[in-house]
């Protein structure tokens, strides 16, 4: 019986989840060691990291079959296949059948493109991933939007959803196995259900899983056009759904949003945030913002700054625009210089840090539920995340690890808060 295959993950938590799926599915009847690099290509930097991981795997595993899968393999199989030492290049759909491709004799080296014809969601029973208390559950894959800067949609294919039965069965199993928090994730989780028949959408599948009060649920990133009144009502009615939303903004100017092919205007976005704040007071609200999109003028950048300042964000993921060859925006005129992109990203990050501190200060004296994730040493200090995703430290016994603790917040620290067990 051969050792379990090694799967090396580059990129996002979604890819990490899929690495667990790849491992689960490879099976044991492979005649030599296998190393899979599940690659990423969302930015030029992540592609370089993937290339580095492939070269290292080849160097460190001379006797193994080297398989490269994931977004980089899907988007540029020729470049990946040209790396000496790579035995197999598999796309984002084919990677779940790594075992059968490996056992094919005298076969081709590259199998990609299956995402473009994938019409169903591959349901794989994967266990815990993040820690012994928090788990991620992939409920959706692909995306039907066409954002001009994005290659993820090209690497992932159209949106497809797991059945509500699968989602319910998986969450129950994860809770039975000890999960206290489950993050429902996808490439564009807001599009959950669009491809399923019947009245199935994210609001009702979230309501379905939240019936089990033994754990709390968190949504991963969701686009503004998918933040519906029904979804906000389900979040407001179920106390075990985290008061947390991450809603990518990307830019504050309508002209730039149009060039990005984002499916909303600046005022649409504002209205959605007002609706969310109405239904969910004290909401932890995050967004993604791109600085320096091609053609973005100083004034248009100030629209992003102003919007970020005016809306009740508590944090932001700020990205300096990264041209991706396969993305339409890389062919647009008015590419912004790296120095200007860097400067704009810096200004946004400074504002995001200030807003996060203000948010944490506003929570002093309030009571929160913390998922206790760490506290190994004898210091008596435990650490974990509140439902608004703030890192909280407080004194308590190690036996509390893995539990949901009621904590009163006392003071802010450099990046989190200190609290007291109630
Ligand atoms: S919503 Fe836009 S940015 Fe997000 S995955 Fe889809 S196409 Fe890409």
Boltz pocket constraint, residues with backbone or C-beta under 6 A from the ligand:
constraints:
  - pocket:
      binder: B
      contacts: [[A, 143], [A, 144], [A, 145], [A, 146], [A, 147], [A, 150], [A, 151], [A, 152], [A, 153], [A, 187], [A, 188], [A, 223]]
      max_distance: 6.0
